[in-house]
Amino acid sequence: MNKTLWGTDKFGNDISTYEISGKGGMKVKLMDFGATVLEIHVPDKNGNDVDVTLGYEKLEDYFTNDPYFGCCVVPSANRIGGAKFTLNGKEYSLDVNDGENNLHSGFDSICHKMWKVTEEQDNTITFSYNKKDMELKFPGNVSILVTYTVTDDNELRIDYVANSDEDTIFNPTNHSYFNLGGHDSGDAMNQLVWINSKKFTETDSHSIPNGKLVDVAGTPMDFTEEKPLADEIDSDYDQLKWAGGYDHNFALDIVEGELSLAASMRDVNTGIKMEVLTDLPGMQLYAGNYIPDKELIGKSGKPYVRRGGVAFESQYFPNAINIPEFSQPVLKAGIEKKTTTIYRFSAN
Ligand code: BGC
């Protein structure tokens, strides 16, 4: 474990970075501010080290971090329509921070809070955060643990554990953006993506699922055969035009609760392949359409480009809390919830 002081937050708390690594050559750097992933280094086909995740050079940029680079998004990833939901007969109004809707829980994000390190070893680190009742306008005192582990098989394994004293929403995701050609190698659209899904959640023009599951077959949303993102991302297809490209939740062909292969992405130049495994029912494929072109200064001091990284966000379906037919992202009082997502890397 390699701990380094990086700076302080606006309250004067020390922010440190931590490096964890495995015997397969993989190394991940994180920080306690937001329990954020900063760097993911994996070997390419020639054994060279490539950092495959987007991030900032300067700590200060993480204090706003509009794209949510590397964030651990809790308690509620993605969108809740109308920024409202009803649970046990009680209506809750959330922050309206994305059009009329709630995105990634609201304004005072837990991505911008200090987490405590509760356990650390060479290959693993656990961060803990205690969300207070009605913090971010979600009910319940919720204790949240997130453990990041680098396995000897070049996996970044993310385990979440949550406990609440009241029924509430718990829909965590990791918001790392991946570019398997290297974080600063330009747009990631030539990378090949496969998704274990035959249906996606149709949305309105503001990315809110309307409850309909639509067959991907015959649409640009079909990733049942691996294809480059560039192939159809700019198709004349309303779902894509409204979102500016892929920014959709896929209903995974897996059994909820069973850790299974959900998706993969591959870069032909570096030979790096990433496989995503999860036990959650959905995955948002977000192609970085809203990364402003050549405005954000990335880790190497160079500006990132639009679509320079792609997020694979495992989660309950967005807006599920308002759609009873969807699996519910509800954490019951007194019943522990555990969920796991893995990003596995190989190269050839
Ligand atoms: C959403 C995008 C959003 C991005 C950054 C993603 O999870 O799907 O629409 O722009 O997060 O907030």
Residues whose N, C-alpha, C, O or C-beta is under 5 A from the ligand:
A	BS01	BGC	D66 P67 Y68 D247 Y286 Y290
